[in-house]
Amino acid sequence: MWIRSDDITDGEPIPGENALCVIDPDTHVTFAPNLNPHLEWGDVPEGVKSFALLVIDVDAPSSRDDANQEDSEVPAELLRVDFSHWVLVDLDPDTTTLPRGAYSDGVTHRGKSGLSGRPKEGINDYTSWFAGDPDMDGIYKGYDGPCPPWNDSLVHHYQFTVYAIDVESFGLSGDFTAGDVKQAAEGHTLASSTITGTYTLNPRLTT
């Protein structure tokens, strides 16, 4: 099984158009087009009844204490954790392409409501990241692209993984998470494939 993208090259930077934020020389960052990237997959095994997709930043800081602070950087040695950017399940087995911008086009303050029929979208981790923010607090479903701390000393890696599933539906509903999907996929994944893009908002790391 393979996965590819017209927008993302494995191991290379994710375009700003597919990000939530881009660098701004005056304010550090500004909102970006936030288009979901084109994705396509193939060579799927027999018996597939649905697909699931997870987009995970595997380099998110485990602590926010140093994030986006002037005159400092998030240390490279800080423990890193997963941060979900897209949780998509119950895709029809004949769906093998996700068009660019079809699931996200622009930044939605307080979060998109997401798809709830077939396919379904769970919450991403901006739900917790923006919690308590007077302008952004809300439930974030669907795709929202990269916006790592602008003072992080690490370039972040974003894994786009498609799973071939042997059941039509995981039966998930409401505010389900990437963790819920991983648990539901145990014993039901026939194959999977990953493409990884990178992203940073630290100007020091872009030169």
Order of alpha helices (4+ residues) and beta strands (2+ residues): beta-beta-beta-beta-beta-beta-beta-beta-alpha-beta-alpha-beta
